Amino acid sequence: MEIAARLTSKGQVTIPHAVREALSLVEGDRVVFRVEGDHAVIARTPDLLALAGSVEIPAARRSTQWDDIVRDVHAARGRRRR
């Protein structure tokens, strides 16, 4: 599918209806633009909150502070490199 749209003086583009339907975009959705050479690709960004609960976390780790998790991951990566 190739559909043209016009750029406004403010650098804005309205995503054509057919493209919104093809990507299942609705008001409030976020999109990402990826530049590939002289082309740009638009993609729907995943709803990360929809992924909540999809990975099981052991009960002992559920209250771990983020800084502690990052430190543990860095330490584990360092041990694997040896």
Summary of the structure (lengths in Angstrom):
residues: 82
radius of gyration: 20.5
end to end distance: 49.8
largest distance: 55.5
contacts: 117
relative contact order: 0.09
helix: 35%
strand: 15%
